[in-house]
Every structure is written in C-alpha cells, then in structure tokens.
C-alpha cells in the first residue's frame, strides 16, 4: 500500500499565502517520502488542477492528483485539454480524479442539474477517454454529448483516471472504464466487503488489471484521551455525512456513522493498526488527511507536524510490504 497526503482548504493561512503554502506543502511531501499528493476541488477555494500544474513544476518525483474535480462544471473535452496540459506540467506524474459530486454543490450552489449522475459519468468518460487517447479528432455521440473537435495537446503522457464511485453502478463503471476509484467516508468494512469486490469484479470482466483503490483517511496522532474529541472535530470540519445522501448510502455498508469514525486517531500503534486494516481491506493507496488538534494556531501546527512526521515514517514500510 502506497501512502500519500490529501489536503483541503487551509483556513489557517491568509488568502495571499494559500497558493505558495500549498506548493511548499507539496515539496515537503516529496522530501518526506510520500508517494502521492492529492487535492480536492473545494467550492470557492483554489482551483485544484491549476494548483496541481504549479506543483508539478515545483516537484520532481511525487504523484500529484485531484480528488476530485466535479464533472458537471467542465465539458469532458475541456477537462481532457486541461488534464493533458497538467500532465505535461507534471512530467507525466498527474492523475485525474473526477466524480459527479453532490446535489448540494452542483444543484444548490451552482444551479446545474443533478439528474442520473451515473449515466452522466458513463457518457462523460466516453468523451474523456477518446480525448485523452492522443492527438486527433474526437467524434462522439451519446445521450449527453455531441462532440466533433480536434485534440492536439501532447502525445508524451498518458493520464490515469480515477472516479469517485460510491454506489454499485458507479463502482461497475469505475472498474470497467477507469484506473480505479477515490474514496472518502469509507471504513475498512465498507471497502473490503462492498467496494473492492464490485470494483475488481467489473475490472476483471473488462480485462483490466492493476485497479487502484485510493482511500482518503483522516489522521491525528494524539493521546488516547483525545480520540473521541478528535473524531468529533473531524466530523465537524470535514463535513457531516448527512449533507450528502451518497455518503450516507456508502456508510451503510460499513461500521462508521460519520467521517470521524473512519479516522486513524490515537497513539502510534493505534494508527499503525488502522492503516494495516485499510491495507488488508484492499486499499492500494492511503491518502492521509492530517487533522491538526489544538486550541490555537500554534498548537495545531505542532500537532500537524507530529502527525505528518509519523505518517511519513510509515510510508517506506508500507510501500515495501514490511509493515
């Protein structure tokens, strides 16, 4: 299992410092031995793919990916153009994570339709796959798109595509059509008993190998007495499940009731044990979302540094199979 970092909107930094701070975070993740660095498209925050392109210029080895970009906000051909450009900026180290997002973002915030998202994903991937396939003309007609357009960005890099897949139809599409899935709010039982069997079965039927399961997992290194508070805090700052019915349905397949319950929180042995359970459930890439604890910015920065340093110490062990 490869271990990477997942970041989000950083409210501890001023707006003027957020982009430069993010680039510093990416450089630090590479220097600390993390395998990957994942950035979501947070409503109203930095544009994820633009930031990833800049990160690609500031780093040399680490994989950089989006987790995830909503498909409704970008036409698949435009998404492909930007993804190919970003891959060139990252020297081929870019992974495109996309997904249908949630009704409260797409419909309530943006005023766009959120109807039959699984069908839209299938149609979207048909155009995206063709556009990412190399220079030439994309000619696609399906229920959602009619495309007649050239693509001439680069032929140097392939762009792996991952889909945020929560339901059975989406997991089948991800297995049949993409390189895997990116998960959030999924505990070990939901992954091992529900996600992995459906994803791998679809992939095998389509003749696909090497399917990835990227799991975003909140992490906090703390005393045992702080664990319950850490879980409550994670659920508060990282989004309650009841905002998103898609997550509620995924949680029903596991033991967690909210994002805090998916968290690796506690002492070093406790975090190590939970990482092992995620690996044994079938996670190929654990994207650790550090949750800093403390009463003020200084305490939270110290908490972040301690937690990240410990996760970094585990990265080589898990990638080698020694953990």
C-alpha positions in Angstrom: 0.0 0.0 0.0 1.3 3.4 -1.0 0.9 6.3 1.4 0.3 9.8 0.3 -1.2 13.0 1.7 -4.5 14.6 1.0 -5.0 18.3 1.6 -8.1 20.6 1.7 -8.9 24.2 2.1 -6.4 25.7 4.6 -8.1 28.3 6.7 -5.1 28.8 8.9 -3.3 30.6 6.1 -4.2 34.0 4.7 -5.6 34.1 1.2 -2.3 35.6 0.0 -0.4 32.7 1.4 -2.6 29.8 0.3 -1.1 29.0 -3.1 2.5 29.4 -2.1 1.8 27.5 1.1 0.3 24.6 -0.9 3.3 24.4 -3.2 5.5 24.3 -0.1 3.3 21.5 1.3 3.8 19.5 -1.9 7.6 20.0 -1.9 7.6 18.9 1.8 5.5 15.8 1.0 8.0 14.8 -1.7 11.0 15.4 0.5 9.4 13.4 3.3 8.9 10.3 1.1 5.2 10.4 0.5 4.1 8.6 -2.7 1.4 11.0 -3.7 -0.2 14.3 -3.0 -4.0 14.7 -3.5 -6.0 18.0 -3.8 -9.8 18.2 -3.9 -11.8 20.8 -5.8 -13.2 22.7 -2.8 -16.1 25.0 -3.6 -14.9 28.6 -3.6 -11.3 27.7 -3.0 -8.1 27.3 -5.1 -8.7 25.6 -8.5 -7.3 22.1 -8.0 -5.9 21.4 -11.5 -4.3 24.8 -11.8 -2.6 24.3 -8.4 -1.6 20.8 -9.4 0.1 22.1 -12.6 2.1 24.5 -10.5 3.0 21.7 -8.1 4.3 19.7 -11.0 6.7 22.4 -11.8 7.9 22.6 -8.2 8.4 18.9 -7.6 10.3 16.0 -9.4 9.1 12.6 -8.3 5.8 12.6 -6.3 2.5 11.7 -8.0 0.0 14.6 -7.9 -3.7 14.1 -8.3 -7.1 15.7 -8.0 -9.6 14.1 -5.5 -11.9 15.1 -7.1 -13.0 17.5 -9.8 -16.8 17.6 -10.4 -17.6 16.6 -14.0 -20.7 18.9 -14.4 -18.6 22.0 -14.2 -16.3 21.2 -17.1 -17.1 19.8 -20.5 -15.2 16.5 -20.9 -13.2 17.8 -23.9 -12.2 20.8 -21.9 -11.4 18.6 -18.9 -9.2 16.5 -21.2 -7.3 19.5 -22.6 -6.6 20.8 -19.1 -5.7 17.3 -17.8 -3.2 16.8 -20.7 -1.7 20.2 -20.1 -1.4 19.4 -16.4 0.2 16.1 -17.1 2.8 17.9 -19.2 3.4 20.3 -16.4 3.9 17.4 -14.0 6.1 15.4 -16.5 3.6 12.6 -16.5 3.0 12.4 -12.7 -0.5 13.6 -12.8 -3.6 11.5 -12.0 -7.0 12.9 -12.8 -9.7 12.2 -10.2 -13.2 13.1 -11.2 -16.7 12.5 -9.9 -20.3 13.6 -10.1 -20.0 15.5 -6.7 -23.2 16.0 -4.6 -26.5 17.7 -5.1 -25.7 20.5 -2.6 -22.8 21.6 -4.7 -24.0 21.0 -8.2 -27.6 21.9 -7.8 -27.9 24.1 -4.7 -24.7 26.1 -5.2 -24.2 26.2 -8.9 -27.7 25.8 -10.2 -26.9 22.9 -12.5 -28.9 19.7 -13.0 -28.0 16.7 -10.8 -30.1 14.1 -12.7 -29.0 10.5 -13.2 -25.3 11.1 -12.3 -24.2 7.6 -13.1 -25.4 7.9 -16.7 -23.7 11.2 -17.0 -20.4 9.7 -15.7 -20.7 6.9 -18.3 -21.3 9.4 -21.1 -18.6 11.8 -19.8 -16.0 9.0 -19.7 -16.7 8.1 -23.3 -15.7 11.6 -24.4 -12.9 11.9 -21.9 -11.3 8.6 -22.9 -11.3 9.5 -26.6 -9.8 12.9 -25.9 -7.1 11.5 -23.7 -6.2 8.9 -26.2 -3.8 11.1 -28.2 -3.8 13.8 -30.8 -6.7 13.6 -33.3 -10.4 14.3 -33.8 -12.8 13.3 -31.1 -16.2 12.3 -32.6 -18.7 11.1 -30.0 -22.5 11.0 -30.0 -24.2 9.8 -26.8 -27.2 10.8 -24.7 -25.3 13.6 -23.0 -22.7 14.9 -25.5 -22.2 15.5 -29.2 -18.6 16.2 -29.9 -16.7 17.0 -33.1 -13.4 18.6 -32.1 -9.6 18.2 -32.5 -7.3 17.5 -29.6 -3.7 18.4 -30.1 -2.0 19.0 -26.7 0.7 16.3 -26.3 1.4 12.7 -27.1 4.1 12.3 -24.5 2.0 11.3 -21.4 -0.9 9.1 -20.5 -3.3 10.4 -17.9 -4.7 7.8 -15.4 -8.3 8.5 -14.5 -9.9 7.6 -11.2 -13.6 8.1 -10.4 -15.2 8.8 -7.0 -17.5 5.8 -7.0 -19.9 5.2 -4.1 -22.9 3.2 -5.5 -22.9 -0.2 -7.3 -23.4 1.3 -10.7 -20.6 3.8 -10.3 -18.3 1.1 -9.0 -19.1 -1.0 -12.0 -18.3 1.9 -14.3 -15.1 2.7 -12.5 -13.9 -0.9 -12.8 -14.9 -1.2 -16.4 -13.7 2.1 -17.7 -11.1 3.7 -15.4 -8.0 3.0 -13.4 -9.9 2.8 -10.1 -11.7 4.8 -7.5 -11.1 7.5 -4.9 -13.0 7.1 -1.7 -14.0 9.3 1.2 -16.0 8.4 4.3 -15.4 4.7 3.7 -14.2 2.5 6.6 -12.5 -0.9 6.3 -15.6 -3.0 6.2 -17.3 -0.8 3.5 -14.1 -1.1 1.4 -13.4 -4.7 1.9 -16.9 -6.1 1.8 -18.6 -3.7 -0.6 -16.3 -1.5 -2.7 -13.4 -3.8 -3.6 -15.5 -6.9 -4.7 -17.7 -4.9 -7.0 -14.8 -2.8 -8.4 -12.5 -5.8 -9.1 -15.2 -7.9 -10.5 -16.1 -5.3 -13.0 -12.5 -4.7 -13.9 -11.8 -8.4 -14.4 -14.8 -8.7 -16.6 -13.5 -5.9 -18.7 -10.0 -7.4 -18.8 -8.5 -4.6 -16.7 -5.6 -5.1 -14.3 -3.9 -3.0 -11.6 -7.1 -1.3 -10.4 -6.4 1.2 -7.7 -8.4 1.9 -4.5 -7.4 5.3 -3.2 -8.9 5.9 0.3 -8.9 9.3 1.9 -8.4 8.8 5.6 -8.3 11.5 8.3 -5.4 11.0 10.7 -4.4 12.6 14.1 -1.6 11.5 16.3 -2.9 12.1 19.8 -3.3 10.8 23.3 -6.0 8.1 23.9 -8.0 10.6 26.0 -8.2 12.9 23.0 -9.5 10.4 20.5 -13.3 11.0 20.9 -12.7 14.7 20.7 -10.6 14.3 17.6 -13.3 12.2 15.9 -16.0 14.8 16.7 -13.8 17.6 15.4 -13.0 15.7 12.2 -16.7 15.2 11.5 -17.3 18.9 12.2 -14.6 20.4 10.0 -14.6 17.8 7.2 -18.3 17.7 6.6 -21.2 15.8 8.1 -22.4 12.7 6.2 -26.0 13.7 6.4 -25.3 16.6 4.0 -24.7 14.1 1.2 -27.0 11.1 0.7 -24.3 9.4 -1.5 -22.1 9.2 1.6 -25.0 8.0 3.8 -25.5 5.1 1.5 -21.8 4.2 1.5 -21.6 4.4 5.3 -24.5 1.9 5.5 -22.1 -0.8 4.1 -19.6 -0.3 7.0 -19.5 0.4 10.7 -18.8 4.2 10.6 -21.6 6.7 11.1 -19.6 9.8 10.0 -16.2 10.8 8.7 -14.8 10.9 12.2 -15.4 7.1 12.6 -13.2 6.4 9.6 -10.3 8.3 11.2 -7.0 6.8 12.3 -6.6 8.6 15.7 -4.6 7.9 18.8 -1.1 6.8 19.5 1.4 5.4 17.1 0.4 1.7 17.5 -3.3 2.6 17.1 -2.7 4.5 13.8 -0.4 1.7 12.5 -3.0 -0.9 13.3 -5.7 1.0 11.5 -3.5 1.6 8.4 -3.0 -2.2 8.3 -6.7 -2.8 8.4 -7.2 -0.4 5.5 -4.5 -2.2 3.6 -5.9 -5.6 4.3 -9.3 -4.4 3.1 -7.9 -3.8 -0.3 -6.7 -0.2 -0.2 -3.8 0.3 -2.7 -3.2 4.0 -1.9 -4.0 5.5 1.5 -4.3 9.3 1.2 -3.8 10.6 4.7 -5.7 13.8 5.6 -3.9 15.2 8.6 -6.3 16.7 11.2 -4.4 19.1 13.4 -5.6 19.4 17.0 -5.2 22.2 19.5 -6.7 25.4 21.0 -4.7 27.8 18.8 -2.8 28.0 15.5 0.5 27.3 17.2 -0.8 24.1 18.9 -2.4 23.0 15.7 0.8 23.5 13.7 2.7 21.4 16.2 0.0 18.7 16.0 0.1 18.7 12.2 3.9 18.4 12.2 3.9 15.5 14.7 1.2 13.6 12.8 2.7 14.1 9.3 6.2 13.1 10.5 4.8 9.9 11.9 2.9 9.1 8.8 6.0 9.8 6.7 7.9 7.2 8.8 5.4 4.6 7.8 5.4 5.3 4.1 8.5 3.3 3.2 7.4 0.3 5.4 4.0 0.0 3.7 5.3 0.5 0.2 7.9 -2.2 0.7 5.4 -4.6 2.3 7.3 -4.6 5.6 4.5 -3.1 7.7 
